[in-house]
Amino acid sequence: MALVRMVYDLTRLFPKEEIYGLTSQLRRAAVSVPSNLAEGAGRDGPREFARFPGIARGSLSEMETQLLIAADLGYLPPDQGVFLLLEKVSRLITGLHRKTGAVAGSEQ
C-alpha cells in the first residue's frame, strides 16, 4: 500500500499530457499489486491463492518498467526511493509466491 501511495504522489508531478498515458498505466499497475494479493486471499484455499502472488509480481514488473520509462523521460525527481521500495515489495511477493506454491503443491 505504501508503494501505491508513493506512485500516486510521484505521478502527480508528471506532465498533464501524461494523465491518460503513463500516469494512468502506472497507477493501474500499482493498484493491481495489492488488489491481486487481496483477491487471492479471498479465494478458497491455498491452491487457488497460489496463482495470485504470481499475477501481482507481473504487475510489479510492469510498474518497474513504467517507472524506468518515467525516469528516462525526466519525470521522476533525482531521489528515486520508489525503486528501493519496489525492490522490497518484490522480495516480499517473491517469498510469498514461493511459499504459497510449495503449500499448494503439497495438497496435490
DRENROMI-558845 format. One record per residue: residue in three letters; x, y, z of N, C-alpha, C, O in turn; residue number from 1. Coordinates in nm, 4 decimals. Atoms other than C-alpha are relative to their C-alpha. Layout:
{'ALA',{X,Y,Z},{X,Y,Z},{X,Y,Z},{X,Y,Z},NUM};
...
# end
This chain:
{'MET',{0.0828,-0.1194,0.0000},{0.0000,0.0000,0.0000},{0.0874,0.1260,0.0000},{0.0508,0.2269,-0.0602},1};
{'ALA',{-0.0913,-0.1156,-0.0005},{0.2931,0.2356,0.0675},{0.0522,0.0269,-0.1405},{0.0724,0.1421,-0.1789},2};
{'LEU',{-0.0468,-0.0162,0.1375},{0.4138,0.1730,-0.2864},{-0.1084,0.0659,-0.0859},{-0.0776,0.1502,-0.1701},3};
{'VAL',{0.1111,-0.0631,0.0728},{0.0710,0.2652,-0.4248},{-0.0042,0.1490,0.0312},{-0.0158,0.2318,-0.0591},4};
{'ARG',{0.0016,-0.1408,-0.0407},{0.0746,0.5881,-0.2260},{0.1156,0.0767,-0.0645},{0.0977,0.1882,-0.1136},5};
{'MET',{-0.1164,-0.0660,0.0573},{0.4257,0.6692,-0.3471},{-0.0182,0.0222,-0.1504},{0.0164,0.1285,-0.2021},6};
{'VAL',{0.0230,-0.0141,0.1442},{0.3311,0.6066,-0.7111},{-0.1000,0.1124,-0.0266},{-0.0795,0.1931,-0.1173},7};
{'TYR',{0.0979,-0.1083,0.0182},{0.0264,0.8333,-0.6784},{0.0643,0.1360,0.0258},{0.0404,0.2313,-0.0483},8};
{'ASP',{-0.0675,-0.1270,-0.0299},{0.2391,1.1052,-0.5182},{0.0953,0.0403,-0.1125},{0.0991,0.1565,-0.1530},9};
{'LEU',{-0.0952,-0.0297,0.1071},{0.5059,1.0789,-0.7876},{-0.0698,0.0381,-0.1298},{-0.0263,0.1300,-0.1991},10};
{'THR',{0.0669,-0.0272,0.1271},{0.2619,1.0745,-1.0776},{-0.0731,0.1344,0.0005},{-0.1066,0.1870,-0.1057},11};
{'ARG',{0.0577,-0.1356,-0.0057},{0.1065,1.3995,-0.9544},{0.0963,0.1028,-0.0601},{0.0546,0.2103,-0.1033},12};
{'LEU',{-0.1036,-0.0891,0.0529},{0.4351,1.5573,-1.0696},{0.0195,-0.0149,-0.1505},{0.0888,0.0659,-0.2123},13};
{'PHE',{-0.0163,0.0246,0.1431},{0.4103,1.4153,-1.4227},{-0.0709,0.1094,-0.0803},{-0.1649,0.1717,-0.0308},14};
{'PRO',{0.0674,-0.0981,0.0858},{0.3166,1.6459,-1.7116},{-0.1473,-0.0374,-0.0208},{-0.1825,-0.1552,-0.0249},15};
{'LYS',{0.1442,0.0224,0.0161},{-0.0581,1.6862,-1.7611},{-0.0325,-0.0825,-0.1239},{-0.1318,-0.1553,-0.1250},16};
{'GLU',{0.0285,0.0776,0.1214},{-0.0369,1.5362,-2.1108},{0.0179,-0.1502,0.0211},{-0.0204,-0.2295,-0.0650},17};
{'GLU',{-0.0176,0.1424,-0.0321},{0.0560,1.2037,-1.9446},{-0.1164,-0.0577,0.0813},{-0.1141,-0.1759,0.1157},18};
{'ILE',{0.1091,0.0455,-0.0867},{-0.2694,1.1806,-1.7460},{-0.0680,-0.1262,-0.0538},{-0.1053,-0.2139,0.0241},19};
{'TYR',{0.0646,0.1178,0.0579},{-0.4183,0.9266,-1.9890},{0.1009,-0.1006,-0.0537},{0.0629,-0.2032,-0.1101},20};
{'GLY',{-0.1060,0.0885,0.0469},{-0.0839,0.7667,-2.0723},{0.0726,-0.0638,0.1168},{0.0191,-0.1505,0.1858},21};
{'LEU',{-0.0870,0.0608,-0.0999},{0.1975,0.6862,-1.8351},{-0.0560,0.0120,0.1424},{-0.0437,-0.0815,0.2215},22};
{'THR',{0.0569,-0.0167,-0.1344},{0.0242,0.8278,-1.5257},{-0.1066,-0.1053,0.0267},{-0.1045,-0.1718,0.1302},23};
{'SER',{0.1088,0.0963,-0.0146},{-0.2827,0.6117,-1.5765},{0.0531,-0.1431,0.0061},{0.0091,-0.2217,0.0900},24};
{'GLN',{-0.0560,0.1349,0.0036},{-0.0805,0.2995,-1.6612},{0.0730,-0.0341,0.1301},{0.0574,-0.1434,0.1846},25};
{'LEU',{-0.0745,0.0217,-0.1243},{0.1462,0.3384,-1.3585},{-0.0935,-0.0187,0.1186},{-0.0738,-0.1083,0.2008},26};
{'ARG',{0.0949,0.0104,-0.1114},{-0.1417,0.3924,-1.1204},{-0.0760,-0.1319,-0.0042},{-0.0969,-0.1955,0.0991},27};
{'ARG',{0.0711,0.1276,0.0129},{-0.3297,0.0923,-1.2565},{0.0873,-0.1172,0.0420},{0.0422,-0.2061,0.1141},28};
{'ALA',{-0.0920,0.1082,-0.0359},{-0.0255,-0.1331,-1.2239},{0.0255,-0.0010,0.1508},{0.0301,-0.1072,0.2128},29};
{'ALA',{-0.0251,-0.0091,-0.1448},{0.0417,-0.0066,-0.8700},{-0.1178,-0.0542,0.0809},{-0.0987,-0.1301,0.1758},30};
{'VAL',{0.1200,0.0453,-0.0715},{-0.3160,-0.0674,-0.7551},{-0.0211,-0.1496,-0.0197},{-0.0749,-0.2172,0.0680},31};
{'SER',{0.0176,0.1416,0.0320},{-0.3130,-0.4097,-0.9203},{0.0781,-0.0916,0.0942},{0.0343,-0.2031,0.1222},32};
{'VAL',{-0.0840,0.0856,-0.0852},{-0.0368,-0.5413,-0.6923},{-0.0737,-0.0394,0.1286},{-0.0955,-0.1588,0.1495},33};
{'PRO',{0.0702,0.0423,-0.1217},{-0.2203,-0.5291,-0.3549},{-0.1396,-0.0556,-0.0295},{-0.1909,-0.1379,0.0463},34};
{'SER',{0.1337,0.0502,0.0348},{-0.5546,-0.5906,-0.5284},{0.0048,-0.1491,-0.0321},{-0.0837,-0.2241,0.0091},35};
{'ASN',{-0.0116,0.1422,0.0316},{-0.4366,-0.9249,-0.6648},{0.0299,-0.0834,0.1237},{-0.0199,-0.1951,0.1376},36};
{'LEU',{-0.0269,0.0727,-0.1248},{-0.2990,-1.0269,-0.3272},{-0.1272,-0.0128,0.0829},{-0.1538,-0.1178,0.1415},37};
{'ALA',{0.1262,0.0039,-0.0748},{-0.6307,-0.9361,-0.1649},{-0.0981,-0.0972,-0.0640},{-0.1654,-0.1729,0.0061},38};
{'GLU',{0.0906,0.0918,0.0683},{-0.8279,-1.1236,-0.4290},{0.0397,-0.1448,0.0271},{-0.0455,-0.2293,0.0546},39};
{'GLY',{-0.0468,0.1357,-0.0271},{-0.6126,-1.4315,-0.3828},{-0.0297,-0.0443,0.1418},{-0.0667,-0.1592,0.1655},40};
{'ALA',{0.0267,0.0330,-0.1405},{-0.6525,-1.4168,-0.0058},{-0.1476,-0.0312,0.0222},{-0.1826,-0.1051,0.1143},41};
{'GLY',{0.1435,0.0249,-0.0129},{-1.0296,-1.4170,-0.0545},{-0.0466,-0.1266,-0.0693},{-0.1644,-0.1616,-0.0619},42};
{'ARG',{0.0355,0.1229,0.0710},{-1.0218,-1.7347,-0.2612},{-0.0076,-0.1180,0.0955},{0.0347,-0.1099,0.2109},43};
{'ASP',{0.0155,0.1207,-0.0814},{-1.0997,-2.0831,-0.1347},{0.1269,-0.0840,-0.0030},{0.1550,-0.1531,-0.1009},44};
{'GLY',{-0.1134,0.0887,-0.0184},{-0.7846,-2.2487,-0.0125},{0.1302,0.0477,-0.0617},{0.1313,0.1354,-0.1481},45};
{'PRO',{-0.1328,-0.0407,0.0438},{-0.4117,-2.2196,-0.0723},{0.0284,-0.0290,-0.1475},{0.1090,0.0402,-0.2096},46};
{'ARG',{-0.0251,0.0334,0.1409},{-0.4221,-2.3812,-0.4155},{-0.0464,0.1134,-0.0915},{0.0246,0.1518,-0.1844},47};
{'GLU',{0.0490,-0.1121,0.0801},{-0.6356,-2.1032,-0.5607},{0.0809,0.1264,0.0286},{0.1113,0.2031,-0.0628},48};
{'PHE',{-0.0771,-0.1193,-0.0364},{-0.4428,-1.8360,-0.3686},{0.1373,0.0017,-0.0662},{0.1894,0.1086,-0.0980},49};
{'ALA',{-0.1380,0.0103,0.0484},{-0.1092,-1.9610,-0.5041},{0.0233,0.0708,-0.1332},{0.1355,0.1132,-0.1608},50};
{'ARG',{-0.0156,-0.0672,0.1303},{-0.1729,-1.8093,-0.8501},{0.0176,0.1506,0.0136},{0.0870,0.2119,-0.0676},51};
{'PHE',{0.0107,-0.1457,-0.0062},{-0.2268,-1.4530,-0.7303},{0.1293,0.0734,0.0338},{0.1491,0.1832,-0.0183},52};
{'PRO',{-0.1292,-0.0689,-0.0153},{0.1206,-1.3631,-0.5982},{0.0768,0.0075,-0.1317},{0.1484,0.1049,-0.1551},53};
{'GLY',{-0.0645,-0.0044,0.1310},{0.2486,-1.4510,-0.9469},{-0.0583,0.1105,-0.0869},{0.0147,0.1789,-0.1586},54};
{'ILE',{0.0656,-0.1075,0.0750},{-0.0051,-1.2162,-1.1022},{0.0451,0.1355,0.0548},{0.0712,0.2285,-0.0215},55};
{'ALA',{-0.0464,-0.1249,-0.0631},{0.0951,-0.9456,-0.8522},{0.1438,0.0307,-0.0418},{0.1782,0.1466,-0.0648},56};
{'ARG',{-0.1385,-0.0204,0.0451},{0.4610,-0.9975,-0.9488},{0.0041,0.0526,-0.1428},{0.0888,0.1352,-0.1768},57};
{'GLY',{0.0080,-0.0495,0.1370},{0.3661,-0.9432,-1.3114},{-0.0323,0.1481,-0.0036},{0.0280,0.2235,-0.0800},58};
{'SER',{0.0357,-0.1422,-0.0078},{0.2027,-0.6108,-1.2245},{0.1160,0.0819,0.0538},{0.1381,0.1948,0.0102},59};
{'LEU',{-0.1164,-0.0686,-0.0556},{0.5088,-0.5163,-1.0213},{0.1080,0.0195,-0.1065},{0.1717,0.1247,-0.1123},60};
{'SER',{-0.0970,-0.0121,0.1095},{0.7339,-0.5850,-1.3203},{-0.0447,0.1058,-0.1008},{0.0365,0.1833,-0.1513},61};
{'GLU',{0.0548,-0.1015,0.0895},{0.5056,-0.3757,-1.5385},{0.0240,0.1393,0.0575},{0.0648,0.2309,-0.0138},62};
{'MET',{-0.0198,-0.1287,-0.0664},{0.5237,-0.0932,-1.2859},{0.1476,0.0411,-0.0022},{0.1788,0.1581,-0.0238},63};
{'GLU',{-0.1430,-0.0313,0.0033},{0.9042,-0.1157,-1.2694},{0.0398,0.0536,-0.1377},{0.1126,0.1524,-0.1474},64};
{'THR',{-0.0305,-0.0451,0.1361},{0.9275,-0.0812,-1.6478},{-0.0527,0.1408,-0.0231},{0.0168,0.2248,-0.0805},65};
{'GLN',{0.0604,-0.1324,0.0183},{0.6935,0.2179,-1.6454},{0.0740,0.1064,0.0803},{0.0875,0.2199,0.0347},66};
{'LEU',{-0.0781,-0.0941,-0.0798},{0.8932,0.3833,-1.3670},{0.1351,0.0288,-0.0660},{0.1835,0.1419,-0.0623},67};
{'LEU',{-0.1258,-0.0211,0.0721},{1.2137,0.3318,-1.5645},{-0.0212,0.0921,-0.1204},{0.0630,0.1770,-0.1499},68};
{'ILE',{0.0332,-0.0890,0.1115},{1.0473,0.4958,-1.8650},{-0.0185,0.1422,0.0513},{0.0322,0.2370,-0.0086},69};
{'ALA',{0.0226,-0.1321,-0.0577},{0.9333,0.7856,-1.6447},{0.1317,0.0660,0.0405},{0.1505,0.1860,0.0205},70};
{'ALA',{-0.1307,-0.0540,-0.0389},{1.2859,0.8269,-1.5087},{0.0778,0.0429,-0.1238},{0.1405,0.1489,-0.1250},71};
{'ASP',{-0.0706,-0.0313,0.1232},{1.4299,0.8186,-1.8594},{-0.0542,0.1274,-0.0656},{0.0203,0.2023,-0.1288},72};
{'LEU',{0.0624,-0.1202,0.0557},{1.1845,1.0894,-1.9651},{0.0190,0.1233,0.0889},{-0.0191,0.2342,0.0514},73};
{'GLY',{-0.0251,-0.1111,-0.0908},{1.2881,1.3032,-1.6669},{-0.1199,0.0380,0.0850},{-0.1249,0.1482,0.1396},74};
{'TYR',{0.1209,-0.0290,-0.0782},{0.9507,1.2804,-1.4919},{0.0176,-0.0252,0.1496},{-0.0613,0.0238,0.2304},75};
{'LEU',{-0.0219,0.0321,-0.1413},{1.0922,1.1479,-1.1641},{0.1078,0.0894,0.0577},{0.2043,0.1226,-0.0112},76};
{'PRO',{-0.1050,-0.0790,-0.0652},{1.2899,1.3559,-0.9147},{0.1256,-0.0853,0.0192},{0.1189,-0.2081,0.0142},77};
{'PRO',{-0.1262,0.0737,-0.0146},{1.6565,1.2625,-0.8589},{-0.0040,-0.1078,0.1092},{0.0540,-0.2149,0.0918},78};
{'ASP',{0.0106,0.0996,-0.1063},{1.5739,1.0825,-0.5313},{-0.1081,-0.0996,-0.0396},{-0.2276,-0.0719,-0.0281},79};
{'GLN',{0.0956,0.0985,0.0483},{1.4135,0.7703,-0.6651},{-0.0181,-0.1122,0.1016},{0.0074,-0.2287,0.0711},80};
{'GLY',{0.0258,0.0967,-0.1055},{1.3260,0.5961,-0.3383},{-0.1060,-0.1008,-0.0389},{-0.1179,-0.2066,0.0229},81};
{'VAL',{0.1043,0.0918,0.0450},{1.0396,0.4361,-0.5236},{0.0615,-0.1313,-0.0476},{0.0005,-0.2371,-0.0321},82};
{'PHE',{-0.0639,0.1231,0.0468},{1.2855,0.1869,-0.6760},{0.0446,-0.0879,0.1168},{0.0418,-0.2105,0.1065},83};
{'LEU',{-0.0364,0.0779,-0.1195},{1.4076,0.0829,-0.3291},{-0.1222,-0.0691,0.0584},{-0.1164,-0.1860,0.0965},84};
{'LEU',{0.1234,0.0583,-0.0526},{1.0512,0.0287,-0.2115},{-0.0521,-0.1088,-0.0941},{-0.1004,-0.2124,-0.0486},85};
{'LEU',{0.0428,0.0992,0.0983},{0.9659,-0.1563,-0.5322},{0.0802,-0.1291,0.0167},{0.0244,-0.2386,0.0099},86};
{'GLU',{-0.0854,0.1178,-0.0203},{1.2617,-0.3901,-0.4736},{-0.0402,-0.0757,0.1266},{-0.0435,-0.1987,0.1276},87};
{'LYS',{0.0416,0.0630,-0.1256},{1.1496,-0.4553,-0.1158},{-0.1316,-0.0757,-0.0187},{-0.1452,-0.1897,0.0258},88};
{'VAL',{0.1293,0.0646,0.0251},{0.7930,-0.5320,-0.2250},{0.0197,-0.1227,-0.0884},{-0.0442,-0.2258,-0.0676},89};
{'SER',{-0.0280,0.1127,0.0888},{0.9284,-0.7561,-0.4998},{0.0540,-0.1202,0.0782},{0.0119,-0.2336,0.0553},90};
{'ARG',{-0.0547,0.1093,-0.0818},{1.1289,-0.9605,-0.2488},{-0.1087,-0.0646,0.0857},{-0.1132,-0.1869,0.0990},91};
{'LEU',{0.1080,0.0531,-0.0837},{0.8251,-0.9964,-0.0217},{-0.0967,-0.0857,-0.0813},{-0.1362,-0.1942,-0.0385},92};
{'ILE',{0.0955,0.0744,0.0831},{0.5957,-1.1070,-0.3024},{0.0642,-0.1273,-0.0553},{-0.0020,-0.2305,-0.0660},93};
{'THR',{-0.0699,0.1195,0.0483},{0.8575,-1.3468,-0.4408},{0.0027,-0.1065,0.1089},{-0.0210,-0.2241,0.0810},94};
{'GLY',{0.0020,0.0946,-0.1115},{0.8865,-1.5082,-0.0977},{-0.1387,-0.0593,0.0215},{-0.1526,-0.1794,0.0446},95};
{'LEU',{0.1382,0.0472,-0.0151},{0.5088,-1.5314,-0.0688},{-0.0353,-0.0955,-0.1134},{-0.0996,-0.1981,-0.0912},96};
{'HIS',{0.0281,0.0848,0.1162},{0.4872,-1.6780,-0.4183},{0.0637,-0.1380,0.0169},{0.0009,-0.2402,-0.0111},97};
{'ARG',{-0.0689,0.1281,-0.0230},{0.7430,-1.9459,-0.3330},{-0.0706,-0.0814,0.1081},{-0.0916,-0.2018,0.0934},98};
{'LYS',{0.0643,0.0700,-0.1118},{0.5722,-2.0298,-0.0051},{-0.1368,-0.0534,-0.0402},{-0.1693,-0.1685,-0.0112},99};
{'THR',{0.1348,0.0450,0.0375},{0.2208,-2.0462,-0.1490},{0.0066,-0.1082,-0.1069},{-0.0772,-0.1983,-0.1090},100};
{'GLY',{-0.0178,0.1042,0.1005},{0.3435,-2.2508,-0.4447},{0.0356,-0.1325,0.0636},{-0.0117,-0.2377,0.0206},101};
{'ALA',{-0.0397,0.1219,-0.0710},{0.5017,-2.5003,-0.2084},{-0.1181,-0.0590,0.0767},{-0.1373,-0.1806,0.0791},102};
{'VAL',{0.1174,0.0458,-0.0758},{0.1877,-2.5179,0.0064},{-0.1028,-0.0606,-0.0952},{-0.1578,-0.1675,-0.0685},103};
{'ALA',{0.0976,0.0492,0.0972},{-0.0383,-2.5590,-0.2969},{0.0461,-0.1329,-0.0597},{-0.0344,-0.2233,-0.0819},104};
{'GLY',{-0.0537,0.1235,0.0570},{0.1912,-2.8259,-0.4392},{-0.0098,-0.1186,0.0956},{-0.0218,-0.2330,0.0518},105};
{'SER',{0.0077,0.1082,-0.0974},{0.1787,-3.0255,-0.1160},{-0.1409,-0.0535,0.0173},{-0.1604,-0.1588,0.0780},106};
{'GLU',{0.1399,0.0440,-0.0122},{-0.2015,-3.0505,-0.1398},{-0.0421,-0.0924,-0.1130},{-0.1541,-0.1435,-0.1120},107};
{'GLN',{0.0393,0.0804,0.1163},{-0.1965,-3.2453,-0.4652},{-0.0097,-0.1456,0.0340},{-0.0417,-0.2271,-0.0525},108};
# end
